Amino acid sequence: MDALWDWFGEPKNREMLAWIGGALAVVVSGWWTAFTYFRKAGGSDDRSDSDRGGD
């Protein structure tokens, strides 16, 4: 476990993880945006308002 913390302690490795984390956040948010856009555009919504909690 100490080796893992030593690896995280190096600035070069932290910078690389920050780039990977940022790229992952961009990819996931882009995928989610596309998914919700195409889901609304392509699917038929035959639920009534009461199924969604509306009046």
Secondary structure, 3 states (H helix, E strand, C coil): CHHHHHHHHCHHHHHHHHHHHHHHHHHHHHHHHHHHHHHHHHCCCCCCHHHHCCC
